[in-house]
Amino acid sequence: MSATGRTESNCLPLVLLAGTLCDARVFAPMLRHAALAGRPVVHCDMTGVASARGLAERALSQVSGRFIPVGFSLGAIVALEMAVLAPERIAAMALIAANGRDVPEADHAARRAAAATDPGVLVGEVLWERSVAAGARHDSALKATIVAMAQSQPPCTLALQTEVALTRSDRRPLLPAMRMPALVLGGAEDRIAPPELQRELAEGLPDAELVIAPDAGHFLPLECPDLCARTLADWLAHVRTLA
């Protein structure tokens, strides 16, 4: 790869898109790693909008030029939407615990009913065992962080983000047109977006690198931040992001 390609990759901002009931804290341990030190970072607001398209359009309006979206879970759905809306601006993209499919209509009622649950109860009790790897289920600090993020979100965030998830389109047919370099990073023990969904994305994207983190669940940015940071940094060092 040319030095020019490496320079652009180093200078382009990482646009961070958090998951449901998450905020910048979900990426914080990754960003503290030396491998990502000095990189320009933009945290996008993932609240207050009820569609993936709306969130993607808002993010695109808040960042100028080309950039590298790094989406976790719901944020990865928005990153894919950005790649559909403005592929010329997406130099590369990282999809963490992603899902390129839509949600079957038969599941909508149950998902909307769950959105009426207290956010802290939902992530700390209802979804907890599905959200992290078996070895992390007794990690009280990890659980406290995830619950604290959920509890601190603006009112109606869970209901709006549920609509983002339910109204998204199946992006698998559009993956071949997303020709920018992509990193697909998943957890081997993820029960929300399991490894087969990560492989599906990587196989559908023309220029994708797939990494499955062992002993990690859905919240791998918090469960194994060092591995995630090194993986992201190593991938960024090698991708071509020339205009």
N, C-alpha and C positions, 0 to 999 in steps of 0.2 A: 504494500500500500504506500502511496506517496506521503511525504511529510505534510503536504497541504491537507490531505484527508484527515490525518491525525490531529492537525491543528484545529480544523473546524470542529471536529468531534469534541475536542477539549473545551472549546469556547461556547458552543451552543448551550443554552440553558436547558436544564432538566425541569420539565413542567410536571409537577407531582399531583396526582389525582387520587385522593384517598377513597377508601371503601365505605360501605354503609355504616353510619353512626361512628365514623372515624374522622380524624383531622390530622394535622401535621405531626402529632405525636406518633402515628403509626410508622412514619418514616424516620423519626428522630434518631433511633439507635443506628440505623444504616448510615445516616449522614455524618454521624460522629466518627465513623471509621476513616482511618488515614487514607484509604484507597480512593475515597471520594472527596477528600479535602480540597478546597479551593474552587470547586465547580459552582457555576452560577445556578441557582435554584429558584423556582417560582412555585409557590403553593397555591393551587386553585381552590376556590370556594365550591364545595359540592352540595351546598344547601340551597333551599328556596326555589328550586326548579323541579318540575315533575316529568321531565323527559330527557333522555340521553342526548337528543339533538339540541335541546335548549342548553344543557350544561356544556356541550361541545362548542356551541356557537358563542356562549359567554366566555369560555376559556380562550377561544381563538381571538376574540376581540380584546382580550387583556394582555396578550403576548404578541410582540411584533416579530416579523421575520420568521426564520426557520428555527425549529426547536426539537427536543426529544421528549415526548410524553412518557412518563413512567406511571402506569396505572395499576392500582391494587384493587382487585375484586370489582366492585361497582365502578371504580375509576378506570379499570381496564376496558369496561364496556364503553365508557366515554372516550377513551383513547382510540378505540376502533371506530367510533363515530367520527372523531376528528380526522382519522385517516380516510374516511369516506368523503367528508365534506371538503377537506383541503389537503389532499395528498402532497401537493407541491411544497407545503410548509412543514411536513413531517419528515425530518431528516432521517430519523430512525425511531423505533418505539419499543418500550419494554412493557410486557404484559405479565403481571404477577397474579397468580391465582385467578386466572381469567376464565371466561365462558363465552364462546362465540355464538351460542344458541339462543333462541328465544325461550320464553316460559310457556309451557302448554296451558291452554285456556282452562283445562280442568283443575289446574293448581292455583288459579287466580284468587278464588274466594278464600281459600285457606291462608294464602299469603296476605291478603288484605285484612283478614281477621287477626293474624299475628301482629300486624302493624298497629293494632289498638293496644297491644301490650306495653307496659312501661319499658322504655328502652333499656334501662339497666337490668331489669329482670330478664328481658329477652336475651341479651348477650351473656349475662352472668349466670343464668339458670337454664333457660329453654335451649339455647344453642351452644352452650359452653362445650359440652363433650364432643360436639361435631366440629367445633371451630379450631381446636388445637390437637396436636399429636398426643398419643397416650402418655408419653413421658412428661408432658407439660401440664397435664390436668390438675396437678397439685401445686402449680406455680402460682402462689397467691399474689405476687407482685405483678405478674403478667395479667392475671385476671383483673386485678385492681385497675390497671392501666386501661384495659379494654372497657370495663364498666364505667370508668371515669370519663372516657371519651364519649360514650353513649349518653351519659347523663348530662353532659355539658353542651349538647347540640341544641340549636334553636328549636322552639316549639314546632311541631308538625314535621320535623325532619324525617322521622321514620316513615310517616305516611307518604311524603313526597318521594323519598328515595325508593320506597316500595313501588310507586308508580313508574319511576325510571326503569326499574328492573322488569316490571311486568309489561310495559309498553314498548320495550326495545324490539328491534327486528333481528331475525336470524342473519348474522353477518357471514356465515360460512360460504354462501355463494359468491360473496364479494372479496374473499380473501385473496384469490389469485391476482386481483388488480392492485393489491397493496404491495408494491414492489420495493418499498423501503426496507432496510435491514430491521429485523425484529428479534428481540429476546423474549422467549416464552419460559417463564420460571414458575414452577409449581412445587407443592409439597407432596411427598410420597404418601403421607397419611391424611391428605386433604379429603374430607368427606363432603364438602360443599362444592368445590370445583376439583374433582378428582383427576389423577394423572391422565386418564384417557381423554379428558377435555383439553388438557395441555398438548397432548400428542396430536389431537385433531387440529388444533390451531397451527402448530408447527408444520404439520404436513400440508396444510392448506395455503400457508404463506410462502411466497416464492423464495425468500431469503431469510430464513428463521433459524435461530439456534435454540435448541430445547435443553433445559436443565431442570432435573427433578431433584429437589433437596431431600436427602434421607432424613427420617425421623422428624419431619416437619408437617404441620397441618395447614389449615387455611391461613392462619396469621403468621406465615413464615417471615415477614419483615420484622416482627417482634420476637418470634421464636428462635430464629437463627439469623440475626442481623449481620453478623460478620460474614457469613457465607453469602448472604444476599448482596452485601456491599462489594465483596471481592468479585463475585460473579458479574455484577453490573459493571464494575470498573474494568475488568478484563475484557468484557464484550465491547465496551465503548472504545477501548484502546485499539480494537481491531476492525471495527466496522468502517465501511466507506460511507461518508456523508457528504461527498462532493455535490455541488449544485449541478 
